[in-house]
Amino acid sequence: MIRFENVTKVYDQNVRPALDDVSLEIDRGEFAFLVGASGSGKSTFLRLVLKEDRATSGAVYVAGQNVAKISSWRVPRLRRGIGVVFQDFRLLPQKNVFANVAFAMQVIGKSRSVIRDTVPEVLKTVGLEGKEHRMPHELSGGEQQRVAIARAVVNRPGILLADEPTGNLDPTTSMGIMGVLDKINQNGTTVVMATHDDDIVNEMRKRVVELKNGVVIRDEARALYTSMIPIVGQSRRLKDASGREEPPPAGPADQGSSAGEEQR
Ligand SMILES: Nc1ncnc2c1ncn2[C@@H]1O[C@H](COP(=O)(O)OP(=O)(O)OP(=O)(O)O)[C@@H](O)[C@H]1O
């Protein structure tokens, strides 16, 4: 669904690349977390998928298409297949919940009757039944993020990109949002989520792709936020699912663990 082939992104020739020779494949229907320190390249990765930036070298494929070869008039069609949610929700403040979601359908020319049928369905999926007429300022942060997710998926995109979607939310509300994203993923949408939230990653046990200085340093299935496998040459500490730190186990990196590293 998403394939990066030796992708390098240089913003400024005088500093190291934001992404450095990244090769990675995320299959249709997968749920993958992108983790890494601030500045490690997570948002750059998402922007390249959306063709908001272009790779300096290498190739980015989305649904089998090399995005560099998509002409500018076809970019909206690419983006229609990709829902996006952000940390700061980005709702239209003057529109109610229904209208915020309906707007995403209006701009692509859906008929009123289709909108009338579809919006309540998607609001139900995200747990906002009965809140159609609320204004954004009358909603909690978690509810606002649910509206943003409803708007992102109402046109049934194949891919949902989420950039720190729980960054402004408390832990309980965040887990509610993860429940919504998980449900959307189980309905067949590929989800890629950039996050710093270790508790969420540890709870979800999905694929984790870890970036450091633009390089993929870990790609592990059903993983924790911090690898169970010590990375050679780095001092790392492990966190268990409760977030408690434990000393790293003795032994070579390639002996494997219950989490089992999987390179794709
Ligand atoms: N438009 C830009 N122009 C110049 N440099 C940029 C630009 N966007 C990002 N960078 C640089 O690229 C690197 C990767 O940034 P990116 O935003 O992808 O990181 P991130 O992992 O998403 O960080 P955060 O967790 O803080 O959002 C950083 O060094 C950043 O300063």
The ligand as an SDF file (V2000), in Angstrom:
LIG
                    3D

 31 33  0  0  0  0  0  0  0  0999 V2000
   10.2240   22.3860    5.7200 N   0  0  0  0  0  0  0  0  0  0  0  0
   11.3990   22.0950    6.2720 C   0  0  0  0  0  0  0  0  0  0  0  0
   12.5050   22.8080    5.9750 N   0  0  0  0  0  0  0  0  0  0  0  0
   13.7010   22.5260    6.5100 C   0  0  0  0  0  0  0  0  0  0  0  0
   13.9000   21.4980    7.3840 N   0  0  0  0  0  0  0  0  0  0  0  0
   12.8460   20.7530    7.7230 C   0  0  0  0  0  0  0  0  0  0  0  0
   11.5350   21.0080    7.2010 C   0  0  0  0  0  0  0  0  0  0  0  0
   10.6690   20.1020    7.7280 N   0  0  0  0  0  0  0  0  0  0  0  0
   11.4080   19.3250    8.5410 C   0  0  0  0  0  0  0  0  0  0  0  0
   12.7080   19.7030    8.5440 N   0  0  0  0  0  0  0  0  0  0  0  0
   13.7960   19.0720    9.2900 C   0  0  0  0  0  0  0  0  0  0  0  0
   13.7780   17.6940    8.9840 O   0  0  0  0  0  0  0  0  0  0  0  0
   14.0480   16.8880   10.1370 C   0  0  0  0  0  0  0  0  0  0  0  0
   12.8910   15.9160   10.3620 C   0  0  0  0  0  0  0  0  0  0  0  0
   11.7260   16.6610   10.7460 O   0  0  0  0  0  0  0  0  0  0  0  0
   10.2970   15.9930   10.9500 P   0  0  0  0  0  0  0  0  0  0  0  0
    9.3270   17.1050   11.1410 O   0  0  0  0  0  0  0  0  0  0  0  0
   10.0540   15.0290    9.8590 O   0  0  0  0  0  0  0  0  0  0  0  0
   10.5340   15.2040   12.3170 O   0  0  0  0  0  0  0  0  0  0  0  0
    9.4830   14.5140   13.3120 P   0  0  0  0  0  0  0  0  0  0  0  0
   10.0830   13.1840   13.6700 O   0  0  0  0  0  0  0  0  0  0  0  0
    8.1460   14.5130   12.7000 O   0  0  0  0  0  0  0  0  0  0  0  0
    9.5180   15.4820   14.5580 O   0  0  0  0  0  0  0  0  0  0  0  0
    8.3610   15.8220   15.6230 P   0  0  0  0  0  0  0  0  0  0  0  0
    8.1920   14.5740   16.4470 O   0  0  0  0  0  0  0  0  0  0  0  0
    8.9360   16.9570   16.4070 O   0  0  0  0  0  0  0  0  0  0  0  0
    7.1260   16.1980   14.8460 O   0  0  0  0  0  0  0  0  0  0  0  0
   14.2680   17.8540   11.2770 C   0  0  0  0  0  0  0  0  0  0  0  0
   15.6590   18.0530   11.4040 O   0  0  0  0  0  0  0  0  0  0  0  0
   13.5990   19.1380   10.7910 C   0  0  0  0  0  0  0  0  0  0  0  0
   14.2130   20.2680   11.3380 O   0  0  0  0  0  0  0  0  0  0  0  0
  1  2  1  0
  2  3  1  0
  2  7  2  0
  3  4  2  0
  4  5  1  0
  5  6  2  0
  6  7  1  0
  6 10  1  0
  7  8  1  0
  8  9  2  0
  9 10  1  0
 10 11  1  0
 11 12  1  0
 11 30  1  0
 12 13  1  0
 13 14  1  0
 13 28  1  0
 14 15  1  0
 15 16  1  0
 16 17  2  0
 16 18  1  0
 16 19  1  0
 19 20  1  0
 20 21  2  0
 20 22  1  0
 20 23  1  0
 23 24  1  0
 24 25  2  0
 24 26  1  0
 24 27  1  0
 28 29  1  0
 28 30  1  0
 30 31  1  0
M  END
$$$$
